[in-house]
Amino acid sequence: MNTGSALMKIKKQLHEAGFKLTPQREATLLVLLENEKDHLSAEEVFFFVKRKSPEIGLATVYRTLEILTDLHVVDKVSFNDGVARYDLRKEGAKHFHHHLLCLECGNIEEIEEDLLGEVEEVVESRYHFLVKDHRLTFHGICKSCQEKQGKAQ
């Protein structure tokens, strides 16, 4: 999906929830859309927003990210560094997507398919727990780092 159509869909979500797509929110959204694979922190989002719109403050970016999180437009995730990062939720996704985190280089890859459908069924039937969402991050060594380690030996 291109940035323009994604922005229009998010604008509709905001409107349905009683929010407007202000210029500040649009600037924040554009940064998230343009850096979709990067899992940016609020401070990183602010850094990119500030380049385009110097009048926007950090508090505004934080408020916008919280609104987008509440509306499930973005998911707030935390990896090894303890920093909250923001990840756009894929259109039509029932759940948060999974991640592969390399412990060597810190690279984060996304797994788009939902690998936990059967696990959810077990949790719901055995524990009578209604699952609304789940998060899964695999911690390990990426292919590139494995290859580097192999060459170093």
C-alpha positions as CSV (number, residue, x, y, z in Angstrom):
1,M,0.0,0.0,0.0
2,N,1.4,3.4,-0.9
3,T,1.8,6.2,1.7
4,G,-1.1,8.3,0.4
5,S,-3.7,5.5,0.6
6,A,-2.3,4.4,4.0
7,L,-2.6,8.0,5.3
8,M,-6.2,8.2,4.1
9,K,-7.1,5.0,5.9
10,I,-5.5,6.2,9.1
11,K,-7.2,9.5,8.7
12,K,-10.5,7.7,8.5
13,Q,-9.7,5.7,11.7
14,L,-8.8,8.9,13.5
15,H,-12.0,10.5,12.4
16,E,-14.1,7.6,13.5
17,A,-12.5,7.8,16.9
18,G,-13.2,11.5,17.2
19,F,-9.8,12.8,16.3
20,K,-8.7,15.0,13.4
21,L,-5.6,14.5,11.3
22,T,-3.8,17.7,12.3
23,P,-0.7,18.8,10.5
24,Q,1.4,17.6,13.5
25,R,-0.3,14.1,13.5
26,E,0.2,13.9,9.7
27,A,3.9,14.8,10.0
28,T,4.3,12.0,12.7
29,L,2.4,9.5,10.6
30,L,4.4,10.3,7.5
31,V,7.6,9.6,9.4
32,L,6.3,6.3,10.6
33,L,5.1,5.4,7.0
34,E,8.4,6.4,5.4
35,N,10.4,4.4,8.0
36,E,8.1,1.5,8.4
37,K,10.8,-1.2,8.7
38,D,12.9,0.7,11.2
39,H,11.0,0.4,14.5
40,L,11.6,4.0,15.6
41,S,11.6,5.2,19.2
42,A,9.5,8.4,20.0
43,E,12.8,10.4,20.1
44,E,13.8,9.1,16.6
45,V,10.3,9.9,15.3
46,F,10.7,13.4,16.8
47,F,14.1,13.8,15.1
48,F,12.6,13.0,11.7
49,V,9.5,15.1,12.3
50,K,11.7,18.1,13.4
51,R,13.6,18.0,10.1
52,K,10.3,18.6,8.2
53,S,8.3,20.6,10.7
54,P,10.6,22.4,13.3
55,E,7.6,23.9,15.1
56,I,6.4,20.5,16.4
57,G,7.5,19.6,19.9
58,L,8.4,16.3,21.5
59,A,5.3,16.2,23.7
60,T,3.1,16.5,20.6
61,V,4.9,13.5,19.0
62,Y,4.5,11.5,22.2
63,R,0.7,12.3,22.4
64,T,0.3,11.4,18.7
65,L,2.1,8.1,19.2
66,E,-0.1,7.3,22.2
67,I,-3.3,8.1,20.3
68,L,-2.1,5.9,17.4
69,T,-1.3,3.1,19.8
70,D,-4.7,3.3,21.5
71,L,-6.3,3.1,18.0
72,H,-4.2,0.1,17.1
73,V,-2.6,2.0,14.2
74,V,0.8,1.3,15.7
75,D,2.0,-1.1,18.3
76,K,4.4,-0.1,21.0
77,V,7.2,-2.7,21.3
78,S,10.2,-3.1,23.5
79,F,13.3,-5.1,22.6
80,N,16.6,-5.7,24.4
81,D,17.4,-2.0,24.9
82,G,14.3,-1.2,27.0
83,V,13.3,1.6,24.6
84,A,9.7,1.8,23.5
85,R,9.6,1.6,19.7
86,Y,6.6,2.1,17.4
87,D,5.7,-0.4,14.7
88,L,2.9,0.2,12.2
89,R,0.2,-2.5,12.3
90,K,-0.3,-4.1,9.0
91,E,-3.7,-3.4,7.4
92,G,-6.2,-6.1,8.3
93,A,-3.9,-7.7,10.8
94,K,-5.8,-9.4,13.6
95,H,-2.6,-9.6,15.7
96,F,0.7,-7.9,16.2
97,H,3.3,-9.5,13.9
98,H,6.3,-11.4,15.2
99,H,10.0,-10.4,15.2
100,L,13.4,-11.9,14.9
101,L,16.0,-10.0,17.0
102,C,19.7,-10.6,16.4
103,L,21.6,-10.5,19.6
104,E,24.8,-9.7,17.7
105,C,24.0,-6.8,15.4
106,G,20.6,-5.8,16.8
107,N,18.9,-6.2,13.5
108,I,15.1,-6.7,13.7
109,E,13.2,-8.7,11.1
110,E,9.5,-9.1,10.9
111,I,7.5,-12.3,10.4
112,E,4.2,-11.4,8.8
113,E,2.4,-14.7,9.2
114,D,0.7,-15.5,12.5
115,L,2.4,-18.5,13.9
116,L,0.4,-18.8,17.1
117,G,-3.1,-19.7,16.0
118,E,-3.1,-23.2,17.4
119,V,-1.4,-21.9,20.6
120,E,-4.2,-19.4,21.1
121,E,-6.8,-22.1,20.7
122,V,-5.2,-24.2,23.4
123,V,-4.9,-21.2,25.7
124,E,-8.6,-20.2,25.2
125,S,-9.9,-23.8,25.6
126,R,-7.7,-25.0,28.4
127,Y,-7.4,-21.9,30.4
128,H,-10.7,-20.2,29.5
129,F,-8.8,-17.1,28.6
130,L,-10.0,-14.9,25.7
131,V,-6.9,-13.9,23.7
132,K,-7.1,-10.4,22.3
133,D,-3.5,-10.2,21.0
134,H,-0.1,-11.6,21.4
135,R,3.5,-10.7,20.8
136,L,6.4,-13.0,20.0
137,T,10.1,-12.1,19.6
138,F,12.7,-14.7,18.8
139,H,16.1,-13.8,20.1
140,G,19.0,-15.3,18.3
141,I,21.7,-14.8,15.6
142,C,20.8,-13.6,12.1
143,K,22.0,-15.3,9.0
144,S,24.5,-12.5,8.2
145,C,26.1,-12.6,11.7
146,Q,26.2,-16.4,11.5
147,E,28.1,-16.1,8.2
148,K,30.5,-13.6,9.7
149,Q,31.1,-15.9,12.7
150,G,31.8,-18.8,10.3
151,K,34.3,-16.8,8.4
152,A,36.0,-15.6,11.5
153,Q,36.7,-19.2,12.8
